[in-house]
Amino acid sequence: MDDRRELRERIAELEASVRRLATENARLRQALAERDARVAELEQELARRGKNYRPKPNAMMGRRAGKHDRRKRRYRKHPGIFRPTPTPDENTIRHDVHLSQCPQCGSAKLRPTGHFDDHLVIDLPEPKPELHCYRRHEYHCAQCRRNYQGRGDLELPGAHLGPRVRSLVCYSRAYLGISLEKTCTLLDELFGIQLSRAGALGHLRWGSRLTAPVVEQLLASLREASLIQGDETGWRINGKNVWAWCFSNPQIAVFLIDRRRSSQVLVEALGESPAGVLVSDFYAAYNRLECRKQRCLTHLLRELHELRERLPAASVKSFVQPLVELFQDAIALGKRRDELAKETFHQRVLDIKVRFIEMLLECRSQHPDCRRIWKRLHRHADELLVFLTVPGVPADNNGGERDIRSLAAARSDGGTNRSAWGAAAFAHLKSVVRTCQKNGVRFFDYMLQLAGAALHHEPLPLPLNGACNLVASATRSR
């Protein structure tokens, strides 16, 4: 009896196993059928696209399965930016594209279906210079008993090239960073205008003289502004090292090239006591100015991060890391000014200041680098947390560094100057170009308006929001 019972149990187990295998077999057959259907669908799509179609490479191709894709994660933080689709208007140039024979078999027996699609392409018109002839009629004044002639709106006296050509030379040198020889080649190849390097230098001198009063007015505006950001970098004049300075705020950027890196440059540019808050790094020349200052916390945090990597663990734990956390908390609090209630924000600012004062009372590490940082904090104690009490003041000097970065790029490309007046011309034009960019003003339109105002002895406009009326379209077409 026991043998029969064991035999029946064994048979039941085998039958259950057979049922499970049958179920798994059915599932696999269904998955295989779905895969075959998908393969057939892809083959049809491939045939429809053509035999030369190749799929776009996947960002994960060639990467190990399960490996963290940091690049994909980083790019996922920002949404994609695409060019807006243009809208056809009355100025759109239309081209009707017809077929004369079949592209597949070559047959000429084609019958129109009445359907079409529009492919919109933005292109530049064929470059063609304009020759302007200013016929200056002469008039006799009965009172002065002398003859006089007028002058056109954009007629430069004694010039054979107009202000647009001259502005292009200035723009190529001050913003694009290409040499004068390449600028002359560009004019010849694109417009058929032949210009020598000496002539291009003359146009730079014209642009410098035209924009020099504007730069002086921009500097005067900076002296009265509520925020000034300053930075400096190396430059060269005829192979000798000099310094390029940048003074800016969100609306204005002024560049100066000087042989000195002393505080005298700051005093001559901004005065002894500017009205606003000066944001800068810890360079000692800025100490000369009598105004409120905010030192760049990014520079300080960068140095603290470097010390954290090479100092002993005890010094890092007792001094470096608490400082890093303190300034990171202060920067994060400054970004939440508009989110928090006024009382809550002031209370948290007070907490940050209390933590800072406690760290200033005694240096918690005797390491020489920690002592050096502690002395710097003592020296600039009133210049590190100004951004928490004055709205609109940043905790870093990133704005000034972004403005001066293009100078560093031009210096690396060999785009320095051979003479002092060439450096001054470059600085004047660079100031106007960068200020126009900050205010959304087209540089070429502004230069035309500036040239017209100078010719008619009118007040020179500034390339600032609300202060610059751009040239009308009728003036552009002349």
TITI-12016 format. One line per 2 residues: number of its first residue (from 1); their letters; for each residue x, y, z of C-alpha. Coordinates in pm, whole numbers, always signed. Layout:
BEGIN
NUM = a = X,Y,Z | ...
! end
This chain:
BEGIN
1 = md = +0,+0,+0 | +281,+239,+83
3 = dr = +445,+177,-255 | +122,+258,-437
5 = re = +75,+578,-235 | +429,+693,-314
7 = lr = +376,+607,-681 | +56,+816,-697
9 = er = +228,+1113,-529 | +513,+1087,-772
11 = ia = +272,+1080,-1067 | +89,+1387,-930
13 = el = +419,+1576,-901 | +511,+1484,-1258
15 = ea = +170,+1600,-1385 | +211,+1935,-1203
17 = sv = +557,+1974,-1357 | +415,+1903,-1702
19 = rr = +146,+2168,-1652 | +405,+2424,-1543
21 = la = +621,+2345,-1842 | +320,+2376,-2073
23 = te = +236,+2717,-1925 | +597,+2838,-1962
25 = na = +607,+2703,-2318 | +292,+2898,-2407
27 = rl = +438,+3217,-2257 | +761,+3180,-2450
29 = rq = +574,+3114,-2773 | +371,+3431,-2720
31 = al = +685,+3637,-2650 | +848,+3491,-2962
33 = ae = +543,+3581,-3171 | +549,+3939,-3038
35 = rd = +919,+3966,-3115 | +867,+3839,-3470
37 = ar = +588,+4091,-3518 | +813,+4373,-3394
39 = va = +1097,+4262,-3623 | +860,+4260,-3919
41 = el = +737,+4609,-3824 | +1094,+4741,-3803
43 = eq = +1183,+4583,-4136 | +887,+4758,-4297
45 = el = +992,+5089,-4141 | +1349,+5038,-4264
47 = ar = +1226,+4963,-4615 | +1009,+5273,-4610
49 = rg = +1300,+5499,-4502 | +1541,+5360,-4758
51 = kn = +1841,+5136,-4762 | +2083,+5415,-4660
53 = yr = +1901,+5484,-4334 | +2105,+5438,-4020
55 = pk = +1962,+5476,-3670 | +2100,+5750,-3450
57 = pn = +2356,+5628,-3199 | +2223,+5582,-2850
59 = am = +2390,+5767,-2564 | +2431,+5434,-2384
61 = mg = +2594,+5250,-2680 | +2934,+5122,-2588
63 = rr = +2872,+5166,-2216 | +2863,+4883,-1971
65 = ag = +2522,+4777,-1851 | +2443,+4927,-1514
67 = kh = +2719,+5190,-1532 | +2610,+5532,-1408
69 = dr = +2569,+5770,-1703 | +2676,+6100,-1546
71 = rk = +2658,+6289,-1874 | +2297,+6192,-1932
73 = rr = +2208,+6286,-1578 | +2374,+6624,-1610
75 = yr = +2204,+6713,-1937 | +1868,+6606,-1800
77 = kh = +1869,+6907,-1565 | +1817,+7162,-1846
79 = pg = +1533,+7159,-2100 | +1619,+7156,-2466
81 = if = +1626,+7483,-2659 | +1510,+7481,-3019
83 = rp = +1502,+7747,-3288 | +1149,+7891,-3319
85 = tp = +966,+7795,-3637 | +956,+8097,-3873
87 = tp = +625,+8227,-3999 | +594,+8313,-4372
89 = de = +501,+8674,-4448 | +483,+8905,-4750
91 = nt = +863,+8925,-4766 | +908,+8550,-4796
93 = ir = +1074,+8446,-5122 | +878,+8149,-5256
95 = hd = +1022,+7877,-5479 | +795,+7626,-5655
97 = vh = +978,+7295,-5688 | +840,+7068,-5964
99 = ls = +941,+6728,-6096 | +1016,+6669,-6462
101 = qc = +1065,+6292,-6432 | +1018,+6017,-6178
103 = pq = +1321,+5995,-5945 | +1271,+5615,-5917
105 = cg = +1221,+5492,-6272 | +1295,+5804,-6478
107 = sa = +952,+5815,-6640 | +820,+6152,-6763
109 = kl = +455,+6047,-6722 | +386,+6246,-6405
111 = rp = +48,+6371,-6290 | +20,+6635,-6013
113 = tg = -176,+6523,-5706 | -250,+6873,-5577
115 = hf = -66,+6810,-5251 | +250,+6990,-5139
117 = dd = +449,+7074,-4828 | +646,+7387,-4737
119 = hl = +1009,+7373,-4628 | +1106,+7699,-4454
121 = vi = +1474,+7793,-4472 | +1629,+8111,-4329
123 = dl = +1925,+8229,-4536 | +2129,+8543,-4587
125 = pe = +2082,+8762,-4895 | +2366,+8775,-5141
127 = pk = +2623,+9018,-4998 | +2633,+9326,-5213
129 = pe = +2793,+9659,-5115 | +2597,+9979,-5167
131 = lh = +2751,+10286,-5330 | +2610,+10604,-5172
133 = cy = +2646,+10936,-5352 | +2583,+11241,-5136
135 = rr = +2515,+11534,-5370 | +2571,+11830,-5144
137 = he = +2386,+12130,-5283 | +2534,+12469,-5219
139 = yh = +2333,+12757,-5075 | +2414,+13127,-5039
141 = ca = +2328,+13304,-4716 | +2209,+13658,-4783
143 = qc = +2294,+13769,-4430 | +2644,+13614,-4399
145 = rr = +2703,+13654,-4773 | +2879,+13318,-4781
147 = ny = +2807,+12986,-4951 | +2736,+12672,-4745
149 = qg = +2676,+12300,-4808 | +2489,+12047,-4598
151 = rg = +2594,+11697,-4493 | +2413,+11366,-4511
153 = dl = +2288,+11188,-4201 | +2556,+10916,-4221
155 = el = +2809,+11095,-4440 | +3148,+11078,-4272
157 = pg = +3368,+11372,-4373 | +3667,+11277,-4586
159 = ah = +3583,+10905,-4574 | +3543,+10662,-4863
161 = lg = +3387,+10385,-4651 | +3064,+10428,-4459
163 = pr = +2993,+10376,-4087 | +2862,+10023,-4138
165 = vr = +3193,+9904,-4282 | +3383,+10079,-4007
167 = sl = +3155,+9934,-3739 | +3213,+9585,-3881
169 = vc = +3589,+9634,-3850 | +3546,+9746,-3488
171 = ys = +3311,+9458,-3408 | +3547,+9200,-3562
173 = ra = +3838,+9323,-3355 | +3664,+9399,-3025
175 = yl = +3417,+9109,-3006 | +3497,+8839,-3261
177 = gi = +3865,+8863,-3172 | +3998,+8818,-3526
179 = sl = +4301,+9002,-3654 | +4289,+9306,-3880
181 = ek = +4432,+9104,-4167 | +4153,+8848,-4138
183 = tc = +3899,+9130,-4117 | +4030,+9272,-4444
185 = tl = +4008,+8924,-4600 | +3650,+8889,-4476
187 = ld = +3546,+9219,-4636 | +3712,+9122,-4963
189 = el = +3573,+8768,-4981 | +3220,+8847,-4862
191 = fg = +3152,+9196,-4995 | +3425,+9262,-5249
193 = iq = +3551,+9562,-5048 | +3929,+9588,-5054
195 = ls = +4081,+9729,-4737 | +4441,+9744,-4618
197 = ra = +4552,+9672,-4265 | +4654,+10035,-4223
199 = ga = +4304,+10140,-4331 | +4153,+9901,-4076
201 = lg = +4370,+10061,-3808 | +4229,+10397,-3909
203 = hl = +3875,+10264,-3865 | +3966,+10139,-3516
205 = rw = +4094,+10486,-3431 | +3765,+10632,-3559
207 = gs = +3567,+10389,-3343 | +3780,+10472,-3040
209 = rl = +3731,+10846,-3077 | +3359,+10798,-3132
211 = ta = +3305,+10576,-2826 | +3552,+10738,-2583
213 = pv = +3294,+10995,-2452 | +3041,+10711,-2414
215 = ve = +3286,+10510,-2202 | +3344,+10813,-1980
217 = ql = +2968,+10847,-1927 | +2940,+10475,-1850
219 = la = +3217,+10509,-1590 | +3035,+10805,-1436
221 = sl = +2718,+10593,-1418 | +2914,+10313,-1249
223 = re = +3044,+10552,-983 | +2683,+10630,-885
225 = as = +2548,+10276,-927 | +2441,+10065,-630
227 = li = +2662,+9772,-739 | +3011,+9758,-894
229 = qg = +3200,+9440,-977 | +3573,+9460,-1040
231 = de = +3826,+9215,-1178 | +4162,+9223,-1358
233 = tg = +4369,+8994,-1577 | +4697,+9002,-1763
235 = wr = +4739,+9162,-2106 | +5026,+9253,-2339
237 = in = +5122,+9564,-2531 | +5400,+9507,-2784
239 = gk = +5508,+9195,-2595 | +5526,+9364,-2253
241 = nv = +5298,+9259,-1970 | +5026,+9503,-1869
243 = wa = +4687,+9468,-1699 | +4330,+9468,-1828
245 = wc = +4069,+9586,-1577 | +3693,+9533,-1592
247 = fs = +3435,+9730,-1391 | +3079,+9618,-1443
249 = np = +2731,+9556,-1309 | +2429,+9383,-1469
251 = qi = +2379,+9677,-1714 | +2728,+9820,-1777
253 = av = +3074,+9682,-1852 | +3380,+9910,-1887
255 = fl = +3727,+9779,-1977 | +4055,+9959,-1913
257 = id = +4404,+9852,-2017 | +4681,+10002,-1805
259 = rr = +5045,+9928,-1731 | +4971,+9947,-1358
261 = rs = +4800,+9704,-1125 | +4792,+9944,-834
263 = sq = +4507,+10107,-649 | +4569,+10428,-843
265 = vl = +4391,+10274,-1142 | +4085,+10213,-924
267 = ve = +4088,+10568,-790 | +4116,+10720,-1138
269 = al = +3835,+10500,-1272 | +3587,+10487,-981
271 = ge = +3697,+10769,-752 | +3799,+10752,-387
273 = sp = +3453,+10653,-261 | +3204,+10501,-505
275 = ag = +2840,+10517,-404 | +2759,+10147,-432
277 = vl = +2889,+9815,-300 | +3210,+9694,-462
279 = vs = +3227,+9317,-525 | +3579,+9185,-584
281 = df = +3829,+8921,-486 | +4081,+8963,-201
283 = ya = +4336,+9161,-403 | +4481,+9430,-176
285 = ay = +4444,+9713,-430 | +4069,+9722,-367
287 = nr = +4130,+9815,-2 | +4210,+10171,-111
289 = le = +3850,+10255,-200 | +3632,+10396,+79
291 = cr = +3304,+10214,+19 | +3117,+9904,+128
293 = kq = +3271,+9589,-14 | +3164,+9232,-65
295 = rc = +3450,+8988,-111 | +3395,+8697,-346
297 = lt = +3304,+8390,-142 | +3364,+8164,-441
299 = hl = +3736,+8243,-428 | +3742,+8172,-55
301 = lr = +3548,+7845,-87 | +3771,+7731,-370
303 = el = +4079,+7779,-152 | +3910,+7605,+142
305 = he = +3824,+7307,-78 | +4189,+7280,-184
307 = lr = +4302,+7293,+181 | +4052,+7025,+272
309 = er = +4222,+6787,+31 | +4576,+6827,+166
311 = lp = +4554,+6936,+531 | +4553,+6691,+824
313 = aa = +4217,+6550,+921 | +4222,+6724,+1259
315 = sv = +4263,+7070,+1102 | +3995,+6996,+846
317 = ks = +3749,+6883,+1111 | +3814,+7168,+1354
319 = fv = +3854,+7463,+1115 | +3820,+7410,+740
321 = qp = +3498,+7208,+724 | +3302,+7434,+966
323 = lv = +3403,+7734,+754 | +3291,+7564,+434
325 = el = +2955,+7476,+587 | +2915,+7828,+726
327 = fq = +2965,+8006,+392 | +2763,+7747,+200
329 = da = +2474,+7800,+441 | +2510,+8178,+402
331 = ia = +2500,+8154,+20 | +2197,+7923,+32
333 = lg = +2021,+8163,+269 | +2089,+8458,+38
335 = kr = +1920,+8275,-250 | +1605,+8224,-36
337 = rd = +1561,+8592,+52 | +1236,+8623,-145
339 = el = +1096,+8289,-26 | +1124,+8345,+350
341 = ak = +930,+8587,+564 | +1117,+8904,+656
343 = et = +1142,+8817,+1027 | +1250,+8460,+954
345 = fh = +1517,+8575,+710 | +1660,+8831,+955
347 = qr = +1669,+8573,+1233 | +1861,+8327,+1015
349 = vl = +2101,+8602,+909 | +2164,+8672,+1276
351 = di = +2235,+8303,+1335 | +2488,+8301,+1051
353 = kv = +2663,+8607,+1192 | +2677,+8454,+1541
355 = rf = +2839,+8140,+1399 | +3089,+8354,+1210
357 = ie = +3181,+8560,+1517 | +3232,+8245,+1721
359 = ml = +3480,+8118,+1463 | +3663,+8451,+1463
361 = le = +3715,+8451,+1841 | +3980,+8182,+1827
363 = cr = +4156,+7986,+1556 | +4076,+7621,+1621
365 = sq = +4384,+7495,+1439 | +4751,+7590,+1464
367 = hp = +4834,+7482,+1111 | +5004,+7769,+918
369 = dc = +4747,+7763,+634 | +4460,+7771,+883
371 = rr = +4620,+8063,+1064 | +4660,+8245,+732
373 = iw = +4291,+8199,+645 | +4189,+8300,+997
375 = kr = +4388,+8626,+968 | +4224,+8698,+633
377 = lh = +3881,+8648,+787 | +3972,+8891,+1065
379 = rh = +4096,+9148,+813 | +3782,+9129,+597
381 = ad = +3526,+9038,+864 | +3292,+9322,+762
383 = el = +3319,+9238,+389 | +3209,+8875,+375
385 = lv = +2837,+8878,+462 | +2727,+9212,+313
387 = fl = +2514,+9029,+55 | +2285,+8912,+337
389 = tv = +2205,+9267,+448 | +2204,+9458,+116
391 = pg = +1954,+9323,-142 | +2083,+9288,-495
393 = vp = +2446,+9227,-394 | +2576,+8883,-500
395 = ad = +2795,+8666,-280 | +3044,+8612,-562
397 = nn = +3211,+8801,-843 | +3095,+8566,-1117
399 = gg = +2942,+8853,-1316 | +3272,+9039,-1341
401 = er = +3461,+8720,-1422 | +3217,+8640,-1703
403 = di = +3270,+8987,-1848 | +3648,+8962,-1841
405 = rs = +3663,+8601,-1962 | +3648,+8707,-2327
407 = la = +3967,+8909,-2273 | +4144,+8601,-2145
409 = aa = +4027,+8408,-2452 | +4150,+8685,-2686
411 = rs = +4484,+8692,-2503 | +4526,+8317,-2551
413 = dg = +4456,+8354,-2923 | +4729,+8616,-2957
415 = gt = +4483,+8903,-2992 | +4685,+9153,-2788
417 = nr = +4795,+9501,-2896 | +5109,+9653,-3044
419 = sa = +5059,+10010,-2922 | +4907,+10196,-2628
421 = wg = +4649,+10374,-2843 | +4549,+10040,-2999
423 = aa = +4492,+9898,-2650 | +4281,+10202,-2558
425 = af = +4077,+10166,-2879 | +4022,+9796,-2809
427 = ah = +3907,+9872,-2452 | +3666,+10146,-2565
429 = lk = +3504,+9931,-2832 | +3494,+9625,-2606
431 = sv = +3313,+9829,-2340 | +3046,+9943,-2586
433 = vr = +3000,+9596,-2738 | +2960,+9427,-2400
435 = tc = +2725,+9696,-2267 | +2510,+9662,-2579
437 = qk = +2489,+9286,-2525 | +2381,+9330,-2164
439 = ng = +2100,+9567,-2261 | +1976,+9386,-2571
441 = vr = +2090,+9664,-2805 | +2223,+9579,-3152
443 = ff = +2578,+9710,-3178 | +2554,+9813,-3544
445 = dy = +2230,+10007,-3491 | +2381,+10182,-3192
447 = ml = +2698,+10276,-3381 | +2490,+10428,-3661
449 = ql = +2294,+10634,-3413 | +2611,+10735,-3233
451 = ag = +2779,+10841,-3558 | +2473,+11043,-3658
453 = aa = +2461,+11218,-3319 | +2832,+11302,-3338
455 = lh = +2802,+11441,-3693 | +2516,+11673,-3594
457 = he = +2675,+11771,-3259 | +2385,+11623,-3063
459 = pl = +2404,+11459,-2716 | +2551,+11111,-2747
461 = pl = +2309,+10830,-2650 | +2409,+10553,-2412
463 = pl = +2352,+10184,-2499 | +2133,+10133,-2192
465 = ng = +1772,+10022,-2153 | +1537,+10313,-2205
467 = ac = +1820,+10547,-2310 | +1890,+10435,-2664
469 = nl = +1640,+10478,-2947 | +1756,+10258,-3227
471 = va = +1787,+10379,-3581 | +1467,+10353,-3779
473 = sa = +1432,+10099,-4054 | +1435,+10377,-4312
475 = tr = +1780,+10478,-4194 | +1900,+10115,-4218
477 = sr = +1787,+10093,-4578 | +1990,+10395,-4688
! end
